[in-house]
Amino acid sequence: MMDSRCFLVCGLRRSGTSMVAGVLHELGVWMGQCELDGRLDWNDRYFEDQEFVAAMDDIARCNPTLRDGRILEDGPALRRSVDALADLIRKRKERYPAWGFKAFGTPRILLTIADFAQCPVYVVRTRRNFGAAVTSLGRCLQKTEGLADQTSLMRAIETQGCDLFVMDSVIETFAREYPGHTMTVDFEEALCDPCRAIRHLAEFCGLPPTEAACRLIRPDRKRY
């Protein structure tokens, strides 16, 4: 089996996870299939491992008990879901020397993933001004939930905003305490100085920067 490295991208929704996943792809890391929202052009494509997303969703539906970043298996349904995740990680490891995925809940089960990967795991946390993240959440709710009524919209933002705050605290604590390789990419700073952000990310990953990666981060891009 070839030497392999795993790259996990975690952060709040709308915090730049797609931006980092795209940069990693351009640096030579397999981050999943190319996805394209029908409303956007080719330059706004993003990368996501849909099989991994499905595996994580299956585990979440089982509502697993967690302890110190590991899943405590409980019941046949959860065991099947965990086995499926382990099998998927094994396949990625066998096929790609550098591979990864983005997942918002990854920090909660990172050590389980690392146990299965049995290879160096690099964690990239994305961070964004919390107020900007909540504003972006409001726009998404308007589009996806059709919440045009301001009262309903504000209630939804308040509820999900609290969830965002809790998740952001979980991710921050994890990034501070994880004993392996970690770095934080600030979304606003990356937009202001893309070349510097990409250079630091490439150095962290041990990969050479590319022109394609430098062109990926654009302040005028419609979606990250």
C-alpha positions as CSV (number, residue, x, y, z in Angstrom):
1,M,0.0,0.0,0.0
2,M,1.4,3.5,-0.9
3,D,2.3,6.0,1.7
4,S,-0.8,8.3,2.2
5,R,-1.7,11.5,3.9
6,C,-5.2,12.6,4.9
7,F,-6.4,16.2,5.0
8,L,-9.5,17.2,6.9
9,V,-11.2,20.6,6.4
10,C,-13.5,21.7,9.1
11,G,-15.3,24.9,10.0
12,L,-18.6,26.6,10.1
13,R,-20.8,26.7,7.0
14,R,-19.9,29.7,4.8
15,S,-16.6,30.0,6.6
16,G,-14.4,29.1,3.6
17,T,-14.3,25.3,3.7
18,S,-15.1,25.1,0.0
19,M,-12.3,27.6,-0.7
20,V,-9.8,25.6,1.2
21,A,-11.0,22.3,-0.3
22,G,-10.6,23.9,-3.8
23,V,-7.1,25.1,-3.0
24,L,-6.1,21.7,-1.7
25,H,-7.4,20.2,-4.9
26,E,-5.3,22.5,-7.0
27,L,-2.3,21.6,-4.8
28,G,-2.7,17.9,-5.7
29,V,-4.9,16.6,-2.9
30,W,-8.0,14.5,-4.0
31,M,-10.9,16.3,-2.3
32,G,-13.8,14.6,-4.1
33,Q,-15.6,15.1,-7.3
34,C,-16.0,18.5,-8.9
35,E,-19.5,19.9,-8.2
36,L,-21.1,22.8,-9.9
37,D,-24.2,24.7,-8.8
38,G,-26.4,25.3,-11.9
39,R,-26.6,29.0,-11.0
40,L,-22.9,29.5,-11.1
41,D,-20.2,29.4,-13.8
42,W,-17.3,27.0,-14.1
43,N,-14.9,29.2,-12.2
44,D,-17.1,28.8,-9.2
45,R,-17.0,25.0,-9.0
46,Y,-16.2,23.3,-5.8
47,F,-15.1,19.8,-4.6
48,E,-16.9,17.5,-2.3
49,D,-16.6,13.8,-1.5
50,Q,-20.3,12.9,-1.6
51,E,-19.7,9.3,-0.5
52,F,-18.0,10.7,2.7
53,V,-20.9,13.1,3.2
54,A,-23.3,10.2,3.0
55,A,-21.3,8.1,5.4
56,M,-21.1,10.9,7.9
57,D,-24.9,11.5,7.6
58,D,-25.5,7.8,8.3
59,I,-23.5,8.0,11.4
60,A,-25.2,11.2,12.6
61,R,-28.6,9.6,12.1
62,C,-27.6,6.9,14.6
63,N,-26.9,9.6,17.2
64,P,-23.7,8.0,18.4
65,T,-22.2,8.3,21.9
66,L,-18.9,10.1,21.7
67,R,-15.9,10.1,24.1
68,D,-12.8,12.2,23.6
69,G,-13.2,12.4,19.8
70,R,-14.0,8.7,19.3
71,I,-17.3,6.9,18.5
72,L,-18.4,4.4,21.1
73,E,-20.2,1.7,19.0
74,D,-23.6,0.9,20.2
75,G,-26.1,-1.1,18.2
76,P,-26.0,-2.9,14.8
77,A,-27.1,0.2,12.8
78,L,-24.2,2.3,14.1
79,R,-21.8,-0.5,13.7
80,R,-22.7,-0.9,10.0
81,S,-22.3,2.9,9.5
82,V,-18.9,3.0,11.2
83,D,-17.8,-0.1,9.2
84,A,-18.8,1.7,6.0
85,L,-16.8,4.8,7.0
86,A,-13.8,2.6,7.7
87,D,-14.1,0.9,4.4
88,L,-14.4,4.2,2.5
89,I,-11.3,5.6,4.2
90,R,-9.4,2.4,3.3
91,K,-10.4,2.8,-0.4
92,R,-9.3,6.4,-0.4
93,K,-6.0,5.5,1.2
94,E,-5.3,2.8,-1.3
95,R,-6.0,4.9,-4.3
96,Y,-4.6,8.4,-3.5
97,P,-1.3,9.4,-1.9
98,A,-2.9,12.7,-0.7
99,W,-6.6,12.7,-0.1
100,G,-9.2,14.5,2.1
101,F,-12.6,15.8,2.6
102,K,-14.5,18.6,4.3
103,A,-17.1,17.9,6.9
104,F,-18.6,20.3,9.4
105,G,-18.9,17.8,12.2
106,T,-15.5,16.1,11.7
107,P,-13.9,17.4,14.9
108,R,-16.4,15.4,17.0
109,I,-15.1,12.1,15.6
110,L,-11.7,13.0,14.4
111,L,-9.8,10.4,16.4
112,T,-12.1,7.7,15.0
113,I,-11.2,8.8,11.5
114,A,-7.5,8.9,12.4
115,D,-7.7,5.4,13.8
116,F,-9.1,4.1,10.5
117,A,-6.7,6.1,8.3
118,Q,-3.6,5.0,10.1
119,C,-1.6,7.7,8.4
120,P,-0.7,11.4,9.1
121,V,-3.9,13.4,9.4
122,Y,-3.6,17.2,8.7
123,V,-6.5,19.3,9.9
124,V,-7.3,22.7,8.4
125,R,-9.7,24.8,10.3
126,T,-11.5,27.6,8.5
127,R,-12.5,30.7,10.4
128,R,-14.7,33.7,9.5
129,N,-16.0,36.8,11.3
130,F,-18.9,35.4,13.2
131,G,-21.2,38.2,12.3
132,A,-20.5,37.7,8.6
133,A,-21.2,34.0,9.0
134,V,-24.6,34.7,10.6
135,T,-25.4,37.2,7.8
136,S,-24.5,34.6,5.2
137,L,-26.7,32.1,7.1
138,G,-29.7,34.5,6.8
139,R,-29.2,34.8,3.0
140,C,-29.1,31.0,2.7
141,L,-32.3,30.6,4.8
142,Q,-34.1,33.1,2.6
143,K,-33.2,31.1,-0.5
144,T,-33.5,27.5,0.8
145,E,-36.4,27.9,3.3
146,G,-38.3,30.7,1.6
147,L,-38.3,32.7,4.8
148,A,-39.3,36.2,3.5
149,D,-41.2,37.1,6.6
150,Q,-38.7,39.0,8.8
151,T,-40.0,37.7,12.1
152,S,-39.7,34.0,11.0
153,L,-36.3,34.7,9.5
154,M,-34.9,36.3,12.7
155,R,-36.2,33.4,14.8
156,A,-34.5,30.9,12.4
157,I,-31.3,32.9,12.5
158,E,-31.4,33.1,16.3
159,T,-31.9,29.3,16.6
160,Q,-29.3,28.3,14.0
161,G,-27.0,31.1,15.0
162,C,-26.8,29.6,18.5
163,D,-26.0,26.2,16.9
164,L,-23.2,27.9,14.9
165,F,-21.8,29.4,18.1
166,V,-21.7,26.0,19.8
167,M,-20.1,24.3,16.8
168,D,-17.5,27.1,16.4
169,S,-16.5,26.6,20.1
170,V,-16.2,22.9,19.5
171,I,-14.0,23.4,16.5
172,E,-11.8,26.0,18.2
173,T,-11.3,23.8,21.3
174,F,-10.5,20.8,19.1
175,A,-8.0,22.8,16.9
176,R,-6.2,24.0,20.1
177,E,-6.0,20.5,21.7
178,Y,-5.5,18.2,18.8
179,P,-2.0,16.7,19.1
180,G,-1.4,16.3,15.4
181,H,-0.9,18.7,12.5
182,T,-3.3,21.7,12.6
183,M,-3.6,25.1,11.0
184,T,-6.3,27.8,10.8
185,V,-7.2,29.7,7.6
186,D,-8.9,33.0,8.2
187,F,-11.5,33.6,5.4
188,E,-11.2,37.4,5.3
189,E,-7.4,37.4,5.5
190,A,-7.3,34.9,2.6
191,L,-9.4,37.2,0.4
192,C,-7.2,40.1,1.2
193,D,-3.9,38.3,0.4
194,P,-4.6,35.1,-1.5
195,C,-1.0,34.4,-2.4
196,R,0.2,34.6,1.2
197,A,-2.7,32.3,2.4
198,I,-2.0,29.7,-0.3
199,R,1.7,29.8,0.4
200,H,1.2,29.1,4.1
201,L,-1.3,26.4,3.3
202,A,1.0,24.7,0.8
203,E,3.9,24.9,3.3
204,F,1.7,23.3,6.0
205,C,0.7,20.5,3.7
206,G,4.3,20.0,2.4
207,L,3.1,20.6,-1.2
208,P,4.4,23.1,-3.8
209,P,2.1,26.1,-4.5
210,T,0.6,26.3,-8.0
211,E,-0.6,29.1,-10.2
212,A,-4.0,27.4,-10.4
213,A,-4.4,27.5,-6.6
214,C,-3.4,31.2,-6.6
215,R,-6.1,32.0,-9.1
216,L,-8.8,30.2,-7.1
217,I,-9.3,32.7,-4.4
218,R,-11.1,35.8,-5.7
219,P,-13.0,38.4,-3.8
220,D,-15.6,38.6,-6.6
221,R,-16.4,34.9,-6.5
222,K,-20.1,34.2,-6.0
223,R,-19.7,31.1,-3.8
224,Y,-17.1,29.4,-1.5
